[in-house]
Amino acid sequence: MQMSNEGILVILFVGLVAGWLAGKIVRGTGFGIIGDILVGIAGALVASYLFPKLGIHLGTGLVSEIIYSAIGAVVLLLIVRLLRTGGRF
């Protein structure tokens, strides 16, 4: 499988926006631009696995991908925060 340069840019953009949104929603300090991109991409992976299992479909397009990724990143950040603080939010 070969990915175009535009596809990579879209993934990075969605990851950045989703990671930034998740950081604002969870009210964390964030992980910097690279960390936010990684959290957003990881959130997209979590959401792409979790949402079909739960029967949740938000639609197609860039905005829905950002929403999926942001929700997945929020779940991921909550789990990280839960593990870091020893069970307290």
TORKOL-4160 file (C-alpha; in steps of 0.2 Angstrom, whole numbers, padded with zeros to 4 digits, m for minus):
89
<pt num="1" X="0000" Y="0000" Z="0000"/>
<pt num="2" X="0007" Y="0017" Z="m0005"/>
<pt num="3" X="0001" Y="0033" Z="0002"/>
<pt num="4" X="0001" Y="0050" Z="m0006"/>
<pt num="5" X="0009" Y="0065" Z="0001"/>
<pt num="6" X="m0009" Y="0073" Z="0002"/>
<pt num="7" X="m0015" Y="0058" Z="0012"/>
<pt num="8" X="m0001" Y="0060" Z="0025"/>
<pt num="9" X="m0004" Y="0078" Z="0027"/>
<pt num="10" X="m0023" Y="0075" Z="0030"/>
<pt num="11" X="m0018" Y="0062" Z="0043"/>
<pt num="12" X="m0006" Y="0074" Z="0052"/>
<pt num="13" X="m0019" Y="0088" Z="0051"/>
<pt num="14" X="m0033" Y="0077" Z="0058"/>
<pt num="15" X="m0022" Y="0071" Z="0071"/>
<pt num="16" X="m0016" Y="0089" Z="0076"/>
<pt num="17" X="m0034" Y="0096" Z="0077"/>
<pt num="18" X="m0040" Y="0080" Z="0086"/>
<pt num="19" X="m0026" Y="0080" Z="0099"/>
<pt num="20" X="m0028" Y="0099" Z="0102"/>
<pt num="21" X="m0047" Y="0097" Z="0104"/>
<pt num="22" X="m0044" Y="0083" Z="0116"/>
<pt num="23" X="m0032" Y="0093" Z="0126"/>
<pt num="24" X="m0044" Y="0107" Z="0128"/>
<pt num="25" X="m0059" Y="0095" Z="0132"/>
<pt num="26" X="m0049" Y="0086" Z="0145"/>
<pt num="27" X="m0041" Y="0102" Z="0151"/>
<pt num="28" X="m0023" Y="0095" Z="0151"/>
<pt num="29" X="m0008" Y="0105" Z="0148"/>
<pt num="30" X="m0005" Y="0095" Z="0131"/>
<pt num="31" X="0010" Y="0086" Z="0125"/>
<pt num="32" X="0016" Y="0099" Z="0112"/>
<pt num="33" X="0013" Y="0099" Z="0094"/>
<pt num="34" X="0021" Y="0082" Z="0090"/>
<pt num="35" X="0013" Y="0074" Z="0106"/>
<pt num="36" X="m0004" Y="0081" Z="0101"/>
<pt num="37" X="m0003" Y="0074" Z="0084"/>
<pt num="38" X="0002" Y="0057" Z="0091"/>
<pt num="39" X="m0012" Y="0057" Z="0103"/>
<pt num="40" X="m0024" Y="0062" Z="0089"/>
<pt num="41" X="m0018" Y="0048" Z="0078"/>
<pt num="42" X="m0019" Y="0036" Z="0092"/>
<pt num="43" X="m0037" Y="0042" Z="0096"/>
<pt num="44" X="m0042" Y="0040" Z="0078"/>
<pt num="45" X="m0036" Y="0022" Z="0080"/>
<pt num="46" X="m0045" Y="0019" Z="0096"/>
<pt num="47" X="m0061" Y="0027" Z="0088"/>
<pt num="48" X="m0060" Y="0017" Z="0072"/>
<pt num="49" X="m0059" Y="0001" Z="0082"/>
<pt num="50" X="m0072" Y="0006" Z="0096"/>
<pt num="51" X="m0086" Y="0015" Z="0087"/>
<pt num="52" X="m0090" Y="0001" Z="0074"/>
<pt num="53" X="m0091" Y="m0012" Z="0089"/>
<pt num="54" X="m0103" Y="0000" Z="0097"/>
<pt num="55" X="m0113" Y="0003" Z="0081"/>
<pt num="56" X="m0109" Y="0022" Z="0081"/>
<pt num="57" X="m0108" Y="0030" Z="0064"/>
<pt num="58" X="m0106" Y="0049" Z="0062"/>
<pt num="59" X="m0105" Y="0050" Z="0043"/>
<pt num="60" X="m0091" Y="0053" Z="0031"/>
<pt num="61" X="m0079" Y="0067" Z="0027"/>
<pt num="62" X="m0065" Y="0077" Z="0036"/>
<pt num="63" X="m0076" Y="0084" Z="0049"/>
<pt num="64" X="m0083" Y="0067" Z="0055"/>
<pt num="65" X="m0065" Y="0060" Z="0055"/>
<pt num="66" X="m0059" Y="0075" Z="0066"/>
<pt num="67" X="m0074" Y="0071" Z="0078"/>
<pt num="68" X="m0070" Y="0053" Z="0078"/>
<pt num="69" X="m0052" Y="0056" Z="0082"/>
<pt num="70" X="m0056" Y="0069" Z="0095"/>
<pt num="71" X="m0068" Y="0057" Z="0104"/>
<pt num="72" X="m0055" Y="0043" Z="0103"/>
<pt num="73" X="m0041" Y="0055" Z="0109"/>
<pt num="74" X="m0052" Y="0061" Z="0124"/>
<pt num="75" X="m0055" Y="0043" Z="0129"/>
<pt num="76" X="m0036" Y="0040" Z="0127"/>
<pt num="77" X="m0031" Y="0055" Z="0137"/>
<pt num="78" X="m0044" Y="0050" Z="0151"/>
<pt num="79" X="m0036" Y="0033" Z="0152"/>
<pt num="80" X="m0018" Y="0040" Z="0153"/>
<pt num="81" X="m0024" Y="0053" Z="0166"/>
<pt num="82" X="m0032" Y="0039" Z="0176"/>
<pt num="83" X="m0016" Y="0028" Z="0176"/>
<pt num="84" X="m0005" Y="0043" Z="0180"/>
<pt num="85" X="m0015" Y="0049" Z="0195"/>
<pt num="86" X="m0018" Y="0032" Z="0202"/>
<pt num="87" X="m0037" Y="0032" Z="0199"/>
<pt num="88" X="m0041" Y="0050" Z="0202"/>
<pt num="89" X="m0047" Y="0063" Z="0189"/>
